[in-house]
């Protein structure tokens, strides 16, 4: 989601990419792009259930609803032009590994890491084809970061020293390799759609290892609460 915000800014589209479910959306917002993202969802259908967030299937339903609103505002031809020229960014998978596989027992008892990665890749491919069938012609697929090095996973799996947890990172690397293969196949097979893989693993790994190069003095703790475990709703000061 943050990556999409920065992309919208750098491309000069808008300063803020608003949520589609926001209460104060304007027609201009709909015409220039919105976000259907729901933090902590994933390609594993179990993942959104674990943390009670919006599934990818429901996000597609919201996109269908959005398209209908575009038609009402701009007409069918302009809607087709907007969607044809839009950049669709897909960012999911991290919470499948961090939350569903390593933090709960629901999948790790049934799948080893390679087979779970295959489950995720299958879900990602299905989602990609569903997005393409709705008119997306430019799709960017964001890979996983070093999952074992994010603050919460250091706390949960990195021992007293809160070191990077290698199995989580190995899962992320395997996923990225398989997703790149899937993206390459889809880019070849979907004649009217361009699909690219966006690698964030190496960038974030370098940032964590050499934070001072990027202006950071702390790269092992989060920016709210204790910095060790809090994310999303847990960052709310009321809790």
C-alpha positions as a Markdown table, in Angstrom:
| # | Residue | x | y | z |
|---|---|---|---|---|
| 1 | Unk | 0.0 | 0.0 | 0.0 |
| 2 | Unk | 2.8 | 2.4 | 0.9 |
| 3 | Unk | 4.6 | 1.6 | -2.3 |
| 4 | Unk | 1.4 | 2.4 | -4.3 |
| 5 | Unk | 1.2 | 5.8 | -2.5 |
| 6 | Unk | 4.8 | 6.7 | -3.5 |
| 7 | Unk | 4.3 | 5.4 | -7.0 |
| 8 | Unk | 1.2 | 7.7 | -7.4 |
| 9 | Unk | 3.2 | 10.6 | -6.1 |
| 10 | Unk | 6.2 | 10.0 | -8.3 |
| 11 | Unk | 4.1 | 9.6 | -11.4 |
| 12 | Unk | 2.4 | 12.9 | -10.7 |
| 13 | Unk | -1.0 | 11.4 | -10.5 |
| 14 | Unk | -2.0 | 12.5 | -6.9 |
| 15 | Unk | -0.4 | 13.1 | -3.5 |
| 16 | Unk | -2.7 | 10.5 | -1.8 |
| 17 | Unk | -4.2 | 7.3 | -3.3 |
| 18 | Unk | -7.5 | 7.2 | -1.4 |
| 19 | Unk | -9.2 | 4.0 | -0.2 |
| 20 | Unk | -12.1 | 3.0 | -2.4 |
| 21 | Unk | -14.2 | 2.5 | 0.8 |
| 22 | Unk | -13.4 | 6.0 | 2.1 |
| 23 | Unk | -16.4 | 8.0 | 3.1 |
| 24 | Unk | -15.4 | 11.2 | 1.3 |
| 25 | Unk | -14.5 | 10.0 | -2.2 |
| 26 | Unk | -15.1 | 12.5 | -5.0 |
| 27 | Unk | -15.8 | 11.8 | -8.6 |
| 28 | Unk | -12.3 | 13.0 | -9.4 |
| 29 | Unk | -10.8 | 10.4 | -7.0 |
| 30 | Unk | -12.6 | 7.7 | -8.9 |
| 31 | Unk | -11.4 | 9.0 | -12.2 |
| 32 | Unk | -7.7 | 9.2 | -11.1 |
| 33 | Unk | -7.3 | 6.1 | -9.1 |
| 34 | Unk | -8.2 | 4.5 | -5.8 |
| 35 | Unk | -6.9 | 1.7 | -3.6 |
| 36 | Unk | -8.7 | -1.5 | -2.9 |
| 37 | Unk | -6.1 | -2.8 | -0.5 |
| 38 | Unk | -6.8 | -4.3 | 2.9 |
| 39 | Unk | -3.8 | -4.6 | 5.1 |
| 40 | Unk | -2.9 | -8.2 | 6.2 |
| 41 | Unk | -4.9 | -10.0 | 3.5 |
| 42 | Unk | -3.2 | -12.6 | 1.3 |
| 43 | Unk | -3.3 | -15.1 | -1.5 |
| 44 | Unk | -4.2 | -17.9 | 1.0 |
| 45 | Unk | -7.9 | -17.8 | 1.5 |
| 46 | Unk | -7.4 | -18.5 | 5.2 |
| 47 | Unk | -5.3 | -15.4 | 5.7 |
| 48 | Unk | -8.0 | -12.7 | 5.7 |
| 49 | Unk | -10.1 | -14.9 | 8.0 |
| 50 | Unk | -7.3 | -15.1 | 10.6 |
| 51 | Unk | -7.2 | -11.4 | 11.1 |
| 52 | Unk | -10.7 | -10.4 | 9.9 |
| 53 | Unk | -9.7 | -8.3 | 6.8 |
| 54 | Unk | -11.1 | -8.0 | 3.3 |
| 55 | Unk | -10.3 | -10.9 | 1.0 |
| 56 | Unk | -8.9 | -10.5 | -2.5 |
| 57 | Unk | -12.1 | -12.0 | -3.8 |
| 58 | Unk | -14.0 | -9.2 | -2.2 |
| 59 | Unk | -11.6 | -6.6 | -3.5 |
| 60 | Unk | -12.4 | -7.8 | -7.0 |
| 61 | Unk | -16.1 | -7.4 | -6.2 |
| 62 | Unk | -15.3 | -3.8 | -5.1 |
| 63 | Unk | -13.5 | -3.2 | -8.3 |
| 64 | Unk | -16.5 | -4.4 | -10.3 |
| 65 | Unk | -18.6 | -2.0 | -8.3 |
| 66 | Unk | -16.1 | 0.8 | -8.9 |
| 67 | Unk | -16.2 | 0.2 | -12.6 |
| 68 | Unk | -20.0 | 0.7 | -12.6 |
| 69 | Unk | -19.5 | 4.0 | -10.8 |
| 70 | Unk | -17.0 | 5.1 | -13.4 |
| 71 | Unk | -19.4 | 4.3 | -16.2 |
| 72 | Unk | -22.0 | 6.5 | -14.5 |
| 73 | Unk | -19.6 | 9.3 | -14.2 |
| 74 | Unk | -17.7 | 9.2 | -17.5 |
| 75 | Unk | -19.5 | 6.7 | -19.8 |
| 76 | Unk | -18.5 | 3.3 | -21.1 |
| 77 | Unk | -15.8 | 4.5 | -23.6 |
| 78 | Unk | -14.0 | 6.7 | -21.2 |
| 79 | Unk | -14.2 | 4.0 | -18.5 |
| 80 | Unk | -12.6 | 1.5 | -20.9 |
| 81 | Unk | -9.8 | 4.1 | -21.7 |
| 82 | Unk | -9.1 | 4.8 | -18.0 |
| 83 | Unk | -8.9 | 1.1 | -17.1 |
| 84 | Unk | -6.8 | 0.3 | -20.2 |
| 85 | Unk | -4.3 | 3.0 | -19.3 |
| 86 | Unk | -4.2 | 2.3 | -15.6 |
| 87 | Unk | -1.3 | 0.7 | -13.6 |
| 88 | Unk | -2.5 | -2.1 | -11.3 |
| 89 | Unk | -0.2 | -2.9 | -8.4 |
| 90 | Unk | -0.7 | -6.2 | -6.6 |
| 91 | Unk | 1.0 | -6.4 | -3.2 |
| 92 | Unk | 0.2 | -9.5 | -1.0 |
| 93 | Unk | 1.9 | -12.6 | 0.3 |
| 94 | Unk | 3.9 | -11.3 | 3.3 |
| 95 | Unk | 1.1 | -11.8 | 5.7 |
| 96 | Unk | 0.4 | -15.3 | 4.4 |
| 97 | Unk | 4.0 | -16.3 | 5.5 |
| 98 | Unk | 4.3 | -14.1 | 8.6 |
| 99 | Unk | 0.8 | -14.6 | 10.1 |
| 100 | Unk | -0.9 | -17.6 | 8.6 |
| 101 | Unk | 2.1 | -20.0 | 8.2 |
| 102 | Unk | 4.5 | -19.1 | 11.0 |
| 103 | Unk | 2.3 | -17.5 | 13.7 |
| 104 | Unk | -0.7 | -19.8 | 13.6 |
| 105 | Unk | -0.7 | -23.6 | 13.4 |
| 106 | Unk | -3.3 | -23.9 | 10.7 |
| 107 | Unk | -1.1 | -24.3 | 7.7 |
| 108 | Unk | 2.3 | -25.4 | 9.0 |
| 109 | Unk | 0.8 | -28.6 | 10.3 |
| 110 | Unk | -0.4 | -29.4 | 6.7 |
| 111 | Unk | 2.2 | -27.9 | 4.4 |
| 112 | Unk | 6.0 | -27.6 | 4.4 |
| 113 | Unk | 7.4 | -24.3 | 3.2 |
| 114 | Unk | 7.8 | -25.3 | -0.5 |
| 115 | Unk | 4.2 | -26.7 | -0.8 |
| 116 | Unk | 2.8 | -23.7 | 1.0 |
| 117 | Unk | 4.6 | -21.4 | -1.4 |
| 118 | Unk | 3.0 | -23.3 | -4.3 |
| 119 | Unk | -0.4 | -22.7 | -2.7 |
| 120 | Unk | 0.4 | -19.0 | -2.6 |
| 121 | Unk | 1.6 | -18.9 | -6.2 |
| 122 | Unk | -1.5 | -20.6 | -7.3 |
| 123 | Unk | -3.6 | -18.0 | -5.6 |
| 124 | Unk | -1.5 | -15.2 | -7.0 |
| 125 | Unk | -1.9 | -16.6 | -10.5 |
| 126 | Unk | -5.7 | -16.9 | -10.2 |
| 127 | Unk | -5.9 | -13.3 | -8.9 |
| 128 | Unk | -3.7 | -12.0 | -11.7 |
| 129 | Unk | -5.9 | -13.6 | -14.3 |
| 130 | Unk | -9.0 | -12.3 | -12.7 |
| 131 | Unk | -7.6 | -8.8 | -12.7 |
| 132 | Unk | -6.5 | -9.2 | -16.4 |
| 133 | Unk | -9.9 | -10.4 | -17.4 |
| 134 | Unk | -11.4 | -7.2 | -16.0 |
| 135 | Unk | -9.4 | -5.1 | -18.4 |
| 136 | Unk | -6.1 | -4.5 | -16.6 |
| 137 | Unk | -3.3 | -4.1 | -19.2 |
| 138 | Unk | -0.4 | -3.1 | -17.0 |
| 139 | Unk | 0.1 | -5.1 | -13.8 |
| 140 | Unk | 3.0 | -4.8 | -11.3 |
| 141 | Unk | 3.4 | -7.7 | -8.9 |
| 142 | Unk | 5.3 | -6.7 | -5.7 |
| 143 | Unk | 7.5 | -9.5 | -4.2 |
| 144 | Unk | 8.0 | -10.2 | -0.6 |
| 145 | Unk | 10.5 | -8.4 | 1.6 |
| 146 | Unk | 12.9 | -10.2 | 4.0 |
| 147 | Unk | 10.0 | -11.3 | 6.2 |
| 148 | Unk | 12.2 | -12.7 | 8.9 |
| 149 | Unk | 13.7 | -9.2 | 9.4 |
| 150 | Unk | 10.6 | -7.1 | 9.9 |
| 151 | Unk | 10.2 | -6.1 | 13.6 |
| 152 | Unk | 7.3 | -8.3 | 14.5 |
| 153 | Unk | 9.0 | -11.4 | 13.0 |
| 154 | Unk | 12.3 | -10.7 | 14.7 |
| 155 | Unk | 10.4 | -10.6 | 18.0 |
| 156 | Unk | 8.4 | -13.8 | 17.4 |
| 157 | Unk | 11.2 | -15.8 | 15.8 |
| 158 | Unk | 14.5 | -14.2 | 16.3 |
| 159 | Unk | 15.2 | -15.2 | 19.9 |
| 160 | Unk | 16.4 | -12.8 | 22.7 |
| 161 | Unk | 18.6 | -11.0 | 20.3 |
| 162 | Unk | 15.7 | -10.3 | 17.9 |
| 163 | Unk | 17.9 | -11.5 | 15.0 |
| 164 | Unk | 16.5 | -12.0 | 11.5 |
| 165 | Unk | 14.7 | -15.3 | 11.4 |
| 166 | Unk | 16.2 | -17.4 | 8.5 |
| 167 | Unk | 13.3 | -19.7 | 7.7 |
| 168 | Unk | 10.9 | -16.8 | 7.1 |
| 169 | Unk | 13.5 | -15.2 | 4.8 |
| 170 | Unk | 14.0 | -18.5 | 3.0 |
| 171 | Unk | 10.2 | -18.7 | 2.4 |
| 172 | Unk | 10.2 | -15.2 | 1.0 |
| 173 | Unk | 13.1 | -15.9 | -1.3 |
| 174 | Unk | 11.5 | -19.1 | -2.6 |
| 175 | Unk | 8.2 | -17.3 | -3.1 |
| 176 | Unk | 9.9 | -14.5 | -5.0 |
| 177 | Unk | 11.6 | -17.0 | -7.3 |
| 178 | Unk | 8.4 | -18.8 | -8.0 |
| 179 | Unk | 6.4 | -15.6 | -8.5 |
| 180 | Unk | 9.0 | -14.3 | -11.0 |
| 181 | Unk | 8.5 | -17.5 | -13.0 |
| 182 | Unk | 4.7 | -17.1 | -12.8 |
| 183 | Unk | 4.8 | -13.5 | -13.8 |
| 184 | Unk | 7.1 | -14.3 | -16.8 |
| 185 | Unk | 4.7 | -17.0 | -17.9 |
| 186 | Unk | 1.7 | -14.7 | -17.6 |
| 187 | Unk | 3.4 | -11.9 | -19.4 |
| 188 | Unk | 4.0 | -14.3 | -22.3 |
| 189 | Unk | 0.5 | -15.9 | -22.2 |
| 190 | Unk | -1.7 | -12.8 | -21.7 |
| 191 | Unk | -1.2 | -11.2 | -25.1 |
| 192 | Unk | -2.9 | -7.9 | -24.2 |
| 193 | Unk | -1.5 | -7.5 | -20.7 |
| 194 | Unk | 2.0 | -6.5 | -19.5 |
| 195 | Unk | 3.0 | -8.1 | -16.2 |
| 196 | Unk | 6.2 | -7.2 | -14.3 |
| 197 | Unk | 7.8 | -8.4 | -11.1 |
| 198 | Unk | 8.7 | -5.6 | -8.6 |
| 199 | Unk | 11.6 | -6.8 | -6.4 |
| 200 | Unk | 11.6 | -5.1 | -3.0 |
| 201 | Unk | 13.6 | -7.9 | -1.2 |
| 202 | Unk | 17.1 | -6.6 | -2.1 |
| 203 | Unk | 16.2 | -2.9 | -1.5 |
| 204 | Unk | 14.8 | -3.5 | 1.9 |
| 205 | Unk | 17.5 | -6.0 | 2.9 |
| 206 | Unk | 20.1 | -3.3 | 2.0 |
| 207 | Unk | 18.2 | -0.7 | 3.9 |
| 208 | Unk | 18.1 | -2.9 | 7.0 |
| 209 | Unk | 21.8 | -3.8 | 6.8 |
| 210 | Unk | 22.9 | -0.2 | 6.0 |
| 211 | Unk | 20.3 | 2.0 | 7.4 |
| 212 | Unk | 22.6 | 5.0 | 7.7 |
| 213 | Unk | 23.0 | 5.0 | 3.9 |
| 214 | Unk | 19.3 | 5.9 | 3.7 |
| 215 | Unk | 19.1 | 8.2 | 6.7 |
| 216 | Unk | 17.9 | 5.7 | 9.2 |
| 217 | Unk | 19.4 | 5.2 | 12.7 |
| 218 | Unk | 17.1 | 2.3 | 13.6 |
| 219 | Unk | 16.1 | -0.5 | 11.3 |
| 220 | Unk | 15.1 | -3.3 | 13.7 |
| 221 | Unk | 12.2 | -1.7 | 15.5 |
| 222 | Unk | 8.8 | -0.5 | 14.3 |
| 223 | Unk | 7.7 | 3.1 | 14.5 |
| 224 | Unk | 4.9 | 2.8 | 17.1 |
| 225 | Unk | 4.4 | 1.4 | 20.6 |
| 226 | Unk | 7.3 | -0.7 | 21.8 |
| 227 | Unk | 8.5 | -1.1 | 18.2 |
| 228 | Unk | 8.8 | -4.8 | 18.7 |
| 229 | Unk | 5.5 | -6.3 | 17.7 |
| 230 | Unk | 2.8 | -3.7 | 17.0 |
| 231 | Unk | 1.4 | -3.3 | 13.5 |
| 232 | Unk | -1.8 | -1.9 | 12.1 |
| 233 | Unk | -4.6 | -1.8 | 14.7 |
| 234 | Unk | -2.1 | -2.6 | 17.6 |
| 235 | Unk | -0.5 | 0.8 | 16.9 |
| 236 | Unk | -3.6 | 2.5 | 18.1 |
| 237 | Unk | -2.7 | 4.3 | 21.4 |
| 238 | Unk | -6.0 | 3.2 | 22.9 |
| 239 | Unk | -4.9 | -0.4 | 23.2 |
